[in-house]
Amino acid sequence: MRIKKFRGKSIIEALDKVKKEFGENAVILSSEKVKTEEGHIFEITAAIDQEEVIFKKEPDIKEETKNDEVSFDYFKQELAEIKEMLKKALSPQLKNWNYLKLLEKGIPAFIAKDIIEKQLELEEYISLKLKEKGSIPNSKYQVFIGEGGVGKTTNIFKLAIWYKYKYKTDVLVLSLDTYKIGGIFQTKRLAELLEIDFEILDIEDFKEIGVPFNKYDYVLIDTPGLNKKFGISDLEDLIIKLPFLRFYWVVKATEHYEYILRLWRKIEKLPVEGILLTFTDKISNSLPILWLLDDRFPPLIFISIGERLPEDIMRAEEDILLNLFLRGIE
């Protein structure tokens, strides 16, 4: 293979030199603007297999002109070929530039790459991914899992009120969180104020009883925050004993996507049907949470938009999510 640098006062001039010496089969390796003592010039690095080098004879313009053989079509064809070479030379750089701009806006790297590969505008991409994810029906037995402090308990009661008063259904909130000091009394008091049926069970008792609570349309199950005392193995054992349960992952919108990915790898084997996103009122730019559109994750089911109880929760419908994901975009 033969590699050579070509320079010109313009990118067109440099490409023309490449074409004249290496011909149509030249491969453009790189192109850049170089500062020299004479000023800025354009430099192109091109390559070609040695056996393919064909030295083209310079057209005898004088002779062609003399014989009236030079035509407008000849120059038009030459210009079209140069434009095509220029497009091939600059295309990778343009893609990389667009990718970097998406990263600068806070979009997760794997989502930015997917947007570039699909060649879609941001809003088109979000709409496409939301349609692909679709929606899921509400399971009767919903087990809410997540780390401590993500807002599980508060949002479970928001959902309980949402189910009870919007759909006129019978709802039970069942707490398996017996680890939280003073939490049992507070949770009981909250249930009384909201007039929501409430029970507390130790997780081992719950596994043994396994009562399906037939009188209720929905059973919303609160779990302790994932930690050393209550871990993934407890959840795996729970689903073995009670396979009718379905899990809902509660996640804070303020968490960095790399941290979320590490959490997901721990729970991805569980029957997680959906995601409840909390603290959405704490973010001004929603582009970092586009990780939710990745195919690895289940669809969003609800979003928490504030701390007021019970009204600050919304069903994750397509138009609501589109407005959420485009928040803060200039």
C-alpha positions, 0 to 999 in steps of 0.5 A, spaced: 500 500 500 502 506 498 500 512 503 502 520 501 500 526 504 497 532 499 496 539 500 492 545 497 490 552 498 483 549 499 480 542 500 478 542 493 485 543 490 488 537 495 482 532 493 484 534 486 491 532 487 489 526 490 485 524 484 490 526 479 495 521 482 492 516 485 485 515 481 478 513 483 480 508 488 484 512 493 482 511 500 482 518 504 485 516 511 484 523 514 483 530 512 485 537 516 487 544 516 494 545 517 498 551 519 504 553 515 509 559 515 505 561 508 499 560 512 493 555 513 493 549 508 489 543 507 492 536 508 489 530 506 492 523 507 490 518 502 492 511 500 492 506 495 494 499 493 501 500 489 498 496 483 492 500 483 496 506 482 495 509 475 498 515 473 493 519 469 496 523 463 494 531 464 489 533 459 492 537 454 487 543 455 490 547 449 489 541 444 482 540 447 480 547 446 484 547 439 480 541 437 473 544 440 473 538 445 472 541 451 465 541 454 461 543 460 459 536 461 467 534 462 468 540 468 461 538 471 463 531 471 469 533 475 466 537 480 461 531 481 467 527 483 470 531 487 464 533 491 463 525 492 470 524 495 469 530 499 463 527 502 466 521 504 472 524 507 468 529 511 462 524 513 466 520 519 468 527 522 461 530 522 458 524 525 463 524 531 461 531 531 454 530 532 455 525 537 460 529 541 454 534 541 449 529 544 454 527 549 455 535 551 448 535 552 448 530 557 445 524 553 448 517 555 453 515 551 449 508 549 443 513 547 447 518 543 450 512 539 443 509 537 441 516 535 446 517 530 446 510 527 438 511 526 439 518 523 433 521 527 432 528 530 431 527 538 424 528 538 423 523 533 427 518 536 424 519 543 417 518 540 420 512 536 422 508 542 416 510 546 412 506 541 417 500 541 416 500 549 409 500 549 405 500 555 403 494 560 397 492 564 396 493 571 398 487 575 394 485 581 400 484 586 405 489 585 412 489 589 415 495 589 423 495 590 429 499 590 434 503 594 432 506 601 430 514 600 427 513 593 420 514 595 417 507 595 412 508 601 410 515 599 409 513 592 405 507 593 400 511 597 399 515 591 398 509 587 393 506 592 389 513 592 390 513 584 387 506 584 382 507 589 378 514 587 380 514 580 378 507 578 373 505 584 377 499 586 379 496 592 386 497 594 391 494 600 398 496 601 402 491 604 408 493 608 414 488 608 419 493 611 420 491 618 427 494 619 425 502 619 425 504 626 419 508 627 417 507 620 411 502 622 407 507 626 408 513 621 406 508 615 400 506 619 398 513 621 398 515 613 394 509 611 389 512 616 389 519 614 388 517 607 383 511 608 387 506 605 387 499 608 394 497 610 397 491 613 404 489 616 407 482 615 414 480 616 417 477 609 418 470 612 411 470 614 408 473 608 412 467 604 409 462 608 402 465 608 402 467 601 394 469 602 392 472 595 388 477 598 382 475 593 377 481 596 382 486 593 383 488 586 390 491 587 395 489 592 401 494 593 407 491 597 412 495 600 419 492 601 425 495 605 430 498 601 436 494 598 441 493 603 446 488 606 440 486 611 435 486 605 438 484 598 437 481 591 437 473 594 431 475 599 427 478 592 429 471 589 426 467 594 420 471 594 418 470 587 420 462 588 415 462 593 410 467 590 410 466 583 404 471 581 408 477 584 410 482 579 416 487 581 416 495 580 423 498 580 422 505 583 428 509 581 430 517 582 430 521 576 436 525 579 441 518 579 447 518 574 445 513 569 452 509 570 450 508 577 443 506 575 446 501 570 450 497 576 443 497 580 440 494 574 445 488 573 443 486 580 435 485 579 435 484 571 433 477 572 427 478 577 420 479 573 421 487 573 415 489 569 415 497 569 419 503 572 416 508 577 420 514 576 421 519 582 423 526 583 422 528 576 421 535 579 428 536 581 431 536 574 431 541 569 434 538 564 431 531 562 436 529 557 440 525 562 434 520 563 434 518 556 437 511 559 430 509 560 429 508 553 434 503 552 431 496 550 434 493 556 429 496 561 422 495 562 417 501 560 415 507 565 409 506 568 408 512 573 412 518 574 412 522 581 412 530 579 412 532 586 411 531 594 404 532 595 400 526 596 396 524 593 396 528 587 403 528 584 403 522 580 401 521 573 401 515 569 406 514 564 403 516 557 406 517 551 405 525 551 407 526 558 413 522 557 415 526 551 414 532 554 418 530 560 424 528 556 424 534 552 424 538 558 430 544 558 432 543 551 433 550 548 
